[in-house]
Amino acid sequence: MIAALAIVSISLLGLLELHLTSVRMTDTARTTALAVLVAQEKAVETAAGGWPAIGAKSGVVDMDGSQFNWRTEVTNLDSLASCGLARSALRQVCVNVTWRDGAGPRTVEMTTYLADHKIP
C-alpha cells in the first residue's frame, strides 16, 4: 500500500510540473500576441496618416498589465531605383516592440512597405 502511494505521489508531482509549464507557455503566448497587436497598431497608425515622413518615433504602451516599448522607423527603399521608380516612391516601415518576460527581454519586429499613390 505504501509503495502504491509513493508511485502515485511521484506521478502527481510530474503532472503538476506539466501543468505549471503549460500555464507559463500560455502566459508567454498571450504576451507575445499582445506585442504583435501593438506592432500592428503602430504600423497601421503610420500608414493611416498618409505618406509617412522619414524618421523614427518611439513610446511605451501599457496593455493588460504588461508594458511594451515600441519604436517605428520609416526609411526610403532605394532598391527599386534601378526599375525606374524614384527613390522616394517606396517607404519601409519597421516596427520593433520589446518587453520583459521572465528571464530577459523579448522582441517582435514587423516590417511593411508603403507605395506613394502618385507613382507614374
Beta strands, then each sheet from edge to edge (+ up, - down):
strand 1: 55-63
strand 2: 66-76
strand 3: 90-101
strand 4: 104-115
sheet 1: 1+ 2- 3+ 4-
end
